[in-house]
Amino acid sequence: MTNFLLISPRSLISVVVWVPLFLHAQTYTDLALDLGISHSNDASAYWGAGVSFADFNDDGLDDISICQKGQPPLFFQNNGNGFDPISNWVIIASEVKSLSWVDFDNDGDKDLFLTCYNAPYHLYRRDGEALVDISTEAGLISTSNQTFGHSWGDYNGDGFLDVYINNYNYFDGVANQFYENNGDGTFTEKGAELGIDNGPNFSFQSLWIDFDEDGDQDLFIINDNDSPQALTKISQNVDRLRS
């Protein structure tokens, strides 16, 4: 430890400040290539893309999924010593912005949800080793919105995960969307009805979290700083958010 003597010229009061003589920080080593992961995002992609760490094959090891522009997402399965790429699992040519693995139907395996920029979003049900696009039959019908992030949470406590979708569509007048899980493999859009569609905005991402620890899920919405509304806002999950 060492100390510095600080003297204020106005009050002539000395202050002793104790500062550690040696400061230590964690260091990190890039192991991507050593572990079998080689990827650089397309420089023309609009404001980057998302990545997911999730054990999509339920072997107890976290796998990696990476969004791309104009190509299907990249999937890397963790083998315990590195990662093996999985090819042609999802065929899509849009600019994928975010993805998540989630068991929306409570059947014990993880399903895949993708949002895309200027293209519809997609829900894929896990059927064995296959991923089947069930977006239309599930009621998740979107046009080509400028969709960025999304988040899943059980807002009404019925045991089924619901999904909130962020659209960067202020000029087009497109608000965010919220789909309530009906528990039968389908969803119903209720964003405007529940007052949580956020209006037309430059909306990036959202998060379900019980910020006030009252036992239910609250919604945190992240908007770009060009938005005419607040950069962030919280909608409390009170009775008006329940069906």
C-alpha positions as CSV (number, residue, x, y, z in Angstrom):
1,M,0.0,0.0,0.0
2,T,1.1,3.6,-0.5
3,N,-0.5,7.0,0.2
4,F,-0.7,10.3,-1.5
5,L,-1.0,13.7,0.3
6,L,-3.6,15.9,-1.4
7,I,-3.8,19.6,-0.3
8,S,-6.7,21.9,-1.2
9,P,-5.3,25.4,-2.0
10,R,-8.6,27.0,-0.8
11,S,-8.9,25.3,2.6
12,L,-5.4,24.1,3.2
13,I,-6.9,20.9,4.4
14,S,-4.7,17.8,3.8
15,V,-6.3,14.5,2.8
16,V,-4.6,11.2,2.9
17,V,-5.7,8.8,0.2
18,W,-4.7,5.1,0.5
19,V,-4.1,3.5,-2.9
20,P,-3.0,-0.2,-3.4
21,L,0.6,-0.3,-4.7
22,F,-0.1,-3.3,-6.9
23,L,-3.3,-3.6,-8.9
24,H,-4.2,-6.9,-10.5
25,A,-6.8,-7.7,-13.2
26,Q,-7.9,-10.8,-14.9
27,T,-6.3,-11.6,-18.3
28,Y,-8.0,-13.4,-21.2
29,T,-6.7,-15.5,-24.1
30,D,-8.5,-15.9,-27.4
31,L,-9.1,-19.6,-27.9
32,A,-11.6,-19.5,-30.7
33,L,-9.4,-20.9,-33.4
34,D,-7.9,-23.5,-31.0
35,L,-11.4,-24.7,-30.2
36,G,-12.6,-24.9,-33.8
37,I,-14.5,-21.7,-34.2
38,S,-13.6,-19.3,-37.0
39,H,-16.0,-16.6,-38.0
40,S,-16.0,-12.9,-38.8
41,N,-19.3,-11.1,-39.2
42,D,-20.1,-9.5,-42.6
43,A,-18.9,-5.9,-42.5
44,S,-22.0,-4.8,-44.4
45,A,-24.3,-6.3,-41.7
46,Y,-26.5,-3.6,-40.1
47,W,-25.2,-2.9,-36.6
48,G,-23.8,-6.4,-35.9
49,A,-25.4,-9.6,-35.0
50,G,-26.2,-11.8,-32.0
51,V,-24.7,-14.9,-30.4
52,S,-26.1,-17.5,-28.1
53,F,-24.5,-19.9,-25.5
54,A,-27.0,-22.7,-24.8
55,D,-26.8,-26.5,-24.4
56,F,-29.0,-27.2,-27.4
57,N,-28.4,-31.0,-27.4
58,D,-28.8,-31.4,-23.6
59,D,-25.5,-33.1,-23.0
60,G,-24.5,-30.8,-20.2
61,L,-22.1,-28.7,-22.3
62,D,-22.9,-25.2,-23.6
63,D,-22.9,-25.0,-27.4
64,I,-22.5,-21.8,-29.5
65,S,-24.9,-20.3,-32.1
66,I,-23.9,-17.3,-34.2
67,C,-26.1,-15.0,-36.3
68,Q,-25.0,-14.1,-39.9
69,K,-26.1,-11.9,-42.7
70,G,-27.4,-13.6,-45.9
71,Q,-26.6,-17.1,-44.6
72,P,-28.0,-19.5,-42.1
73,P,-26.8,-19.2,-38.4
74,L,-23.6,-21.0,-37.5
75,F,-24.0,-23.8,-34.9
76,F,-21.1,-25.3,-33.0
77,Q,-21.6,-28.3,-30.8
78,N,-19.4,-28.6,-27.7
79,N,-17.6,-31.9,-27.7
80,G,-15.8,-31.3,-24.4
81,N,-12.5,-30.4,-26.0
82,G,-13.6,-28.0,-28.7
83,F,-16.6,-27.4,-31.0
84,D,-17.8,-29.3,-34.1
85,P,-19.8,-27.3,-36.7
86,I,-23.3,-28.4,-37.6
87,S,-24.2,-27.8,-41.3
88,N,-27.5,-27.1,-42.9
89,W,-29.5,-27.3,-39.7
90,V,-31.6,-24.2,-40.6
91,I,-31.9,-22.9,-44.2
92,I,-32.4,-19.2,-44.3
93,A,-30.9,-16.3,-46.3
94,S,-32.0,-13.3,-44.2
95,E,-29.9,-11.1,-42.0
96,V,-30.4,-12.9,-38.7
97,K,-30.1,-10.4,-35.8
98,S,-30.9,-12.5,-32.6
99,L,-31.5,-16.1,-31.7
100,S,-32.4,-18.0,-28.6
101,W,-32.9,-21.6,-27.6
102,V,-36.1,-22.0,-25.6
103,D,-38.5,-24.9,-24.7
104,F,-41.6,-23.0,-25.6
105,D,-43.9,-26.1,-25.7
106,N,-42.5,-27.7,-22.5
107,D,-41.7,-31.0,-24.2
108,G,-38.2,-31.2,-22.6
109,D,-36.1,-30.2,-25.6
110,K,-34.9,-26.8,-26.8
111,D,-36.6,-25.1,-29.8
112,L,-35.0,-22.2,-31.8
113,F,-36.3,-18.7,-32.4
114,L,-34.8,-16.2,-34.8
115,T,-35.4,-12.5,-35.5
116,C,-34.3,-11.0,-38.8
117,Y,-33.7,-7.5,-40.2
118,N,-36.1,-6.7,-43.0
119,A,-37.4,-10.2,-43.0
120,P,-39.9,-12.3,-40.9
121,Y,-38.9,-14.0,-37.7
122,H,-39.0,-17.8,-37.4
123,L,-39.8,-20.3,-34.7
124,Y,-38.4,-23.8,-35.2
125,R,-39.7,-26.7,-33.2
126,R,-37.2,-29.4,-32.2
127,D,-38.3,-32.8,-33.5
128,G,-35.6,-35.2,-32.7
129,E,-32.5,-34.0,-34.6
130,A,-34.6,-31.8,-37.0
131,L,-35.7,-28.2,-36.6
132,V,-39.1,-27.6,-38.2
133,D,-40.3,-24.1,-39.0
134,I,-43.7,-23.8,-37.4
135,S,-43.9,-19.9,-37.4
136,T,-47.2,-19.7,-39.4
137,E,-49.1,-22.5,-37.6
138,A,-47.9,-21.1,-34.3
139,G,-49.5,-17.7,-35.1
140,L,-46.1,-15.9,-35.2
141,I,-46.9,-14.0,-38.4
142,S,-44.6,-11.1,-39.3
143,T,-43.9,-8.9,-42.3
144,S,-40.5,-7.7,-43.2
145,N,-39.9,-5.5,-40.1
146,Q,-36.6,-4.1,-39.0
147,T,-36.5,-6.6,-36.1
148,F,-33.5,-6.7,-33.8
149,G,-33.8,-8.3,-30.3
150,H,-36.3,-10.4,-28.4
151,S,-36.8,-11.9,-25.0
152,W,-38.7,-14.7,-23.5
153,G,-40.5,-14.7,-20.1
154,D,-43.6,-16.2,-18.4
155,Y,-45.4,-12.9,-17.8
156,N,-48.7,-14.4,-16.5
157,G,-47.2,-17.3,-14.6
158,D,-49.0,-20.1,-16.5
159,G,-45.9,-22.2,-17.0
160,F,-45.5,-21.3,-20.7
161,L,-42.9,-18.8,-22.0
162,D,-44.1,-15.8,-23.9
163,V,-42.0,-13.7,-26.3
164,Y,-41.5,-9.9,-26.7
165,I,-40.1,-8.7,-30.0
166,N,-38.2,-5.4,-30.6
167,N,-38.7,-3.6,-33.9
168,Y,-36.5,-0.7,-35.0
169,N,-39.3,0.8,-37.0
170,Y,-40.0,4.4,-35.9
171,F,-40.3,5.9,-39.4
172,D,-42.5,3.0,-40.6
173,G,-44.9,3.3,-37.6
174,V,-44.4,-0.3,-36.5
175,A,-44.5,-0.9,-32.8
176,N,-43.0,-3.8,-30.8
177,Q,-44.9,-7.1,-30.5
178,F,-45.7,-9.3,-27.6
179,Y,-46.9,-12.9,-28.2
180,E,-48.7,-14.7,-25.3
181,N,-48.1,-18.4,-25.3
182,N,-51.5,-20.2,-25.4
183,G,-50.0,-23.4,-24.2
184,D,-51.2,-25.4,-27.2
185,G,-48.3,-24.6,-29.6
186,T,-49.8,-21.3,-30.7
187,F,-49.4,-17.6,-29.7
188,T,-51.6,-14.6,-29.6
189,E,-50.3,-11.0,-30.2
190,K,-51.3,-8.8,-27.3
191,G,-48.7,-5.9,-27.3
192,A,-51.1,-3.1,-27.9
193,E,-53.9,-4.6,-25.8
194,L,-51.6,-4.8,-22.7
195,G,-50.1,-1.4,-23.3
196,I,-46.5,-2.7,-23.8
197,D,-46.0,-2.4,-27.5
198,N,-43.7,0.7,-26.8
199,G,-45.2,2.6,-29.8
200,P,-43.2,3.1,-33.0
201,N,-39.6,3.4,-31.8
202,F,-36.0,2.6,-32.5
203,S,-36.2,-0.4,-30.3
204,F,-33.2,-2.7,-29.8
205,Q,-33.7,-5.2,-27.0
206,S,-35.8,-6.2,-24.0
207,L,-35.5,-8.2,-20.8
208,W,-37.9,-9.8,-18.5
209,I,-36.9,-9.4,-14.9
210,D,-38.5,-9.2,-11.5
211,F,-36.9,-5.9,-10.6
212,D,-39.1,-5.2,-7.6
213,E,-39.0,-8.8,-6.3
214,D,-42.8,-9.1,-6.1
215,G,-42.9,-12.5,-7.6
216,D,-43.9,-11.6,-11.2
217,Q,-42.0,-10.7,-14.4
218,D,-41.5,-7.0,-15.3
219,L,-40.4,-5.8,-18.7
220,F,-37.3,-3.7,-19.4
221,I,-37.2,-2.2,-23.0
222,I,-34.1,-0.7,-24.6
223,N,-34.6,1.9,-27.3
224,D,-31.9,3.7,-29.3
225,N,-31.0,7.2,-28.3
226,D,-32.6,8.7,-31.4
227,S,-36.0,7.6,-30.1
228,P,-38.4,10.4,-29.2
229,Q,-39.3,8.5,-26.0
230,A,-37.0,7.4,-23.1
231,L,-33.9,5.4,-23.9
232,T,-35.2,2.8,-21.5
233,K,-38.5,2.2,-19.7
234,I,-40.0,-0.3,-17.4
235,S,-43.6,-1.6,-17.6
236,Q,-44.6,-3.2,-14.4
237,N,-46.4,-6.5,-14.6
238,V,-49.5,-5.6,-12.6
239,D,-53.1,-6.8,-13.0
240,R,-53.5,-5.0,-16.3
241,L,-50.8,-7.3,-17.8
242,R,-52.7,-10.4,-16.9
243,S,-55.3,-12.0,-19.1
